[in-house]
Amino acid sequence: MITSLAFLIASVLFISGIKLLASPKTARRGNLVAGLGMLLALLAVLPLLHNAHGGSVSLWKWFLLITGILLGLVIGAAGAYKVKMTAMPQMVALFNGAGGGAAALVAAIEFAHVTRASSLTFVMAMLCAALIGAVSMSGSVIAFLKLEGRFDQPVTYPAQKLLNAGLLLLCLLLAVVMAAGAHSVMLMVLFLLFALTLGVLMVLPIGGADMPVVISLLNSFTGLAVAADGFAINNVAMVIAGTLVGSSGTILTLAMCRAMNRPVSNVLFSAFGKVDASAAHANSATGSVKPVQADEAALLLGMAARVVIVPGYGLAVAQAQHQVRQLADELAKKGVDVSFAIHPVAGRMPGHMNVLLAEADVPYDQLIEMEEINPEMERVDVCLVIGANDVVNPAAHEDKSSPIYGMPIIEAEKAGTVIVMKRSMGKGFAGIENALFLRDNCRMLFGDAKASLQELVTLVKAG
């Protein structure tokens, strides 16, 4: 009775935590609430472990259990404290892979206890958890390597889809054989190896720049695997937690695909993120690049009535979130209305820019979503683009030959003046030229974002 009540409370805490994560204002509290739910669920499992062994558990097993918990706490805390904001997606990929691997391992261990008296439902749940968890684990490892830049280009080869389909079919056939009564350890090992290989081959064709979508999809896979484990071993907390993760990951994947104007089928069955070479060099825009010096940019910002700042991955790389907040504060002192335009896929993962700016104590009410800011852009005096590229590229709605055509963007080109801060004229994730940089109302402020912003802060303050 007490265990069931603990699971119920933990489930409520999980749901409340995810609800709080929906807003930057409450996201930190949401993490704490969900973490408390996980701790409660973990403690609630201990009586079940005790009862499952006839009222006694060896000291060795208790030692292993406690050691595992402590190791997980230390590794998780160390990773969270040391990871840079630019490497947050890599950490998410690794943690997600660990979750998928754990789900597959639990399923494999439980399957070892299967007998002829075991129900078909139990056996199928374990096999589903093992398959999905193994795919999520190996796919997440490849996603991590791609985000680390080890090989960010799509890896394709002839008959790739056919091979993936064949591997999936082999996994399903092995699952049918084992469910029919062939409870062989060797078959389970072979089943897991095929599933791990499938996860690798699924992610290899996807470009490194589009890994956030894949991580979100794999995250939903991990949730499904955990839910299947919970269903098989009659653990309500695992069922609810896994279902929440699976559904939220799926919703996030669909939202990201809409933001990038890509169907989910591209993620699963195409060389997602692979840019056609001819399209990458095509650029219908005409004009020339017009550099601007910091003092002129500071003058334009200081004289503006309204300024919109568009942060991108370059801001995260430069770790310049504190400098951009200082600039916003100095402009506000001069009576300038300052806000930040946030694109759904700016940075390397959804919410990346929100978290980055929140770290610098940028007020939440200054963070405006793309759908809300676009109708206002024509009334903006200066749009300051910091390290963003594809998310402000007008080719997305002007050039039908562009790989990003149809992708919703922040319509920075409609502002009176656009100042783009970049190290160079390098291309964005999509590997194409940005037509915005050649517009008559666009000025390029080249240099490191952190140093340039600090100079702007000094100049605006002195102006």
Secondary structure, 3 states (H helix, E strand, C coil): CHHHHHHHHHHHHHHHHHHHCCCCCCHHHHHHHHHHHHHHHHHHHHHHHHHHCCCCCCHHHHHHHHHHHHHHHHHHHHHHHHCCHHHHHHHHHHHHHHHHHHHHHHHHHHHCCCCCCCCHHHHHHHHHHHHHHHHHHHHHHHHHHHHCCCCCCCCCCCCHHHHHHHHHHHHHHHHHHHHCCCCCHHHHHHHHHHHHHHHHHHHCCCCHHHHHHHHHHHHHHHHHHHHHHHHHHCCHHHHHHHHHHHHHHHHHHHHHHHHCCCCHHHHHHCCCCCCCHHHHHCCCCCCCCCECCHHHHHHHHHHCCEEEEEECHHHHHHCCHHHHHHHHHHHHHCCCEEEEEECCCCCCCCCHHHHHHHHCCCCHHHEEEHHHHHHHHHHCCEEEEECCCHHHCCHHHHCCCCCCCCCCCCCHHHCCEEEEEECCCCCCCCCCCCHHHHCCCEEEEECCHHHHHHHHHHHHHHC
